Amino acid sequence: MGFPEIRMRRLRSSATMRRMVRETLLSVNDLVYPLFIRAGEGIKTPIASMTDCFHFSPDRIAEEAVEVASLGIPAVLLFGLPEKKDEQGSEAWSEGGAVQQAIRAIKKHAPDLLVITDVCLCEYTSTGHCGVIKESRRPHSGMGFQPTRHRQDADATGVSDFKVDNDATLELLAKMALSHAQAGADIVAPSDMMDGRVRAIRQALERNGFQDVAILSYAAKFASAFYGPFRDAAESAPAFGDRKTYQMDPANAREALREIDLDIAEGADMVMVKPALSYLDVIHRARERFDCPLAAYNVSGEYMMLNAAAAAGLIDHDATMMEVLTSIKRAGADLILTYFAKKAAKLLQKIP
């Protein structure tokens, strides 16, 4: 009779069979939902660039947090939009800042929901950069640093030849992270890509008695073209130049592993790869090498590409969404930060 015939389709023969042998299981416990907090009162405003996403003022965030918690989603990630900006981003560590107020409101009304806070200055600085600008070689009239508002003007005049002061920025990031911990954050997530910022934040937390506050480092954050809708939502586009001198070159994977290794050594409890879909190989390589919890950020451009294709009738929204999220989990991510979190949680739990 010869060898038995191998038929791979036997294990695909029914929904129950497929469920039983499924290798990758996506769970609501894998999801983190990002939220945008705007200074002010009575605000719940749709974000034009991001379908089904909103700006919330601190006094309106509790209702959203309660809903997120009711869906079983374990954590939210907060981004802040301040009332005013300056070159240092000083609103970032204000006790009365939008994020700090939102943390307290969430902890009061949804105490079991973990609060993660983005630690970066780009939403708070007048330059739109993630750190303090050290110098610019652009000629000016001696009135001090005068950033140009438009990228094309910056390129034409040479203002793109600027430098972000890494070490001066570390102190400000540590102040920001500490203010979040003091407000009640469970996890702080530095996303600035300054060298040494995890160590600086860990030391500040330890010195002030916040040993139990965890650090989720954006360890491998690439200078990606997929951030456009987010920069509109967070009002954080650079006023000049770009972020290629501190965010990673999209072509590099080995460098990402070095970044992750360094951040773990400096005290990161969890690490992140951002974006996700064009970097599934990096997620997989990081999973193979490191044992700590690994997160991946399904970013705004990825989110809106899917939404746009579904709105045009080209794909099935929910099926594609779940396939995308499963691919990120299959690559090795333990946590997925995604604007799809609420919709995915409802599908996973069959909630109408």
Beta strands, then each sheet from edge to edge (+ up, - down):
strand 1: 31-38
strand 2: 44-46
strand 3: 54-56
strand 4: 75-81
strand 5: 114-119
strand 6: 132-136
strand 7: 162-165
strand 8: 187-190
strand 9: 214-221
strand 10: 270-274
strand 11: 294-298
strand 12: 335-338
sheet 1: 2+ 3- 1- 4- 5- 8- 9- 10- 11- 12-
sheet 2: 6+ 7-
end
